[in-house]
Amino acid sequence: MDNIILEMRGITKTFPGVKALDNVNLKVREGEIHALVGENGAGKSTLMKVLSGVYPAGSYDGEIHYDNQIRNFSTISDSEHIGIIIIHQELALVPLLSIAENIFLGNEIATNGVINWKQTFSRTQELLNKVGLRESPSARITDIGIGKQQLVEIAKALSKKVRLLILDEPTASLNETDSDALLKLLVEFRKQGMTSIIISHKLNEIKKVADKITIIRDGGTVETLDCHNEDISEDRIIKGMVGRDMEDRYPPRNPKIGETLLEVKNWNVFHQHHRDRQFLHDVNFTVRAGEVVGIAGLMGAGRTETAMSVFGKSWGHKITGDVFMHGKPVDVSTIPRAIAVGLAYVTEDRKHLGLVLNNNIMHNTTLANLDGVASTGVIDERKEREVATGYRTKLRIRSHSIYQEAVNLSGGNQQKVVLSKWLFTSPEVLILDEPTRGIDVGAKYEIYTIINQLAAEGKGILMISSEMPELLGTCDRIYVMNEGRIVAELSRDEASQESIMRAIMRSGEKH
């Protein structure tokens, strides 16, 4: 294990307004399992996308050395050709095709353009045996569980003669049994000389299998730990992941918290697509007047799914549980009914689900409450202009007029338009899902100020964020979610980045 198979030197990747990677260095030895850890948004997945050619050479600064040669990958095919295979967290399988068809999709066993199905199924069976999957090559992907789908992805990688396997959160959606099976498979591959890079938040799993752990924070390399030469505790890793200083980036507030507005009890939801898999388990939470309540958790923990399922049951199926407003049961079975009882939901995906981008500010602002600007079923343009102008002034939306199209606004101003749209429905409880994602620091401060103003007006705020400092800087109380469950409730005084991460890691060991 003395041979360096991969070295990434000084990798810097910039998106408009954001430096995602800043002079990152990574060195991986042949035949080792190398873990890459860090908070959401630290740059782990971006670094692996640079390595695999998702972000092509020329779109970043720095060098990739693989097998002692400088490599410039223009496409994923270029990296796959020399044995670098990445398996993304969102599996790239076609649900209605068979296992065999998925494994050889784009890499068909064919002669003169005609697929040799006998050889395809025979080779698939060999690969399934290697990964320990007892399924027929003809089974459809949609008919097997997520753990087995993960093994199909690995079998697909093996079909391409993988030498360096990159797995992005491979166990995020798996139960303990499936996770253990996957980790044992990686250990077996290591014995055979394969090199793996694993991105994971489950530190107990990483400690089981990793030879080295590289910590990335805020787009930069913090350190690489050798698991064989030192005793590395989870607290040590967590400190490296979250060890940045808190900056004064949040406006001060003096909360005046009142009665309970929203209460959700025994909320159970089955997955939207994998309809036999329960995704949310007995979720309970409350939001009070004047209170900002946070939901922390890793990607896939169930935060967005909780919000969407409560807001008009717009995600999931076979939903059970009760919702109360002011202590009285309410019907939230459709989005109009959820709005009618005083709920609003600001989506994390403003470009696709929050706005009609080719429409102007005025029309976007009134879209969720057209009755509020209509008389006898006909929209009153004067009233619509007044409403849009009022919110443009109140939320300080920077635009040349209310007729400017949303697509031409900055991210921060787009988010203010989405907020305007939902504030015009007069909600009592506002659910904010990643309200500052993709916007600059100045615009974030303005969004935080708006949140404080809404709380001061007596509204309840339920805020989902992947940025722990953001939750700590804005929330009065924080629920921690993991694997579809509420695993901790922390007061403002109890909450810290370490306590949140510890709650997540410990709950992951139980389930």
Buried (B, 14 or more C-beta within 10 A) or exposed (E): EEEBBBBBBEBBBBEEEEBBBBBBBBBBBBBBBBBBBBBBBBBBBBBBBBBBBBBBBEEBEBBBBBBEEEBEBEEBEBBBEBBBBBBBBEBEBEEEBBBBBBBBEEEEBEEEEEEEBEEBBEBBBEBBEBBBBEBBBEBBBEEBBBBBBBBBBBBBBBBBEBBBBBBBBBBBBBBBEBBBBBBEBBEEBBEEEBBBBBBBBBBEBBBBBBBBBBBBBBBBBBEBBEBEEEEBEBEBBBBBBBEEEEEEEBBEBEBEBEEBBBBBBEBBBBBBEBEEBEBBBEBBBBBBBBBBBBBBBBBBBBBBBBBBBBBBBBBBEEBEBEBBBBEEEBEBEEBEBBBEBBBBBBBBEBBEBBBEBEEBBBBBBBBBBEEBBBEEEEBBEEBBBBBBBBBBEBBEBBBEEBEBBBEBBBBBBBBBBBBBBBBBBEBBBBBBBBBBBBBEEEBBBBBBBBBBBBBEEBBBBBBBBBBBBBBBBBBBBBBBBBBBBBBBBBEEEEBBBBBBBBBBBBBBEEE
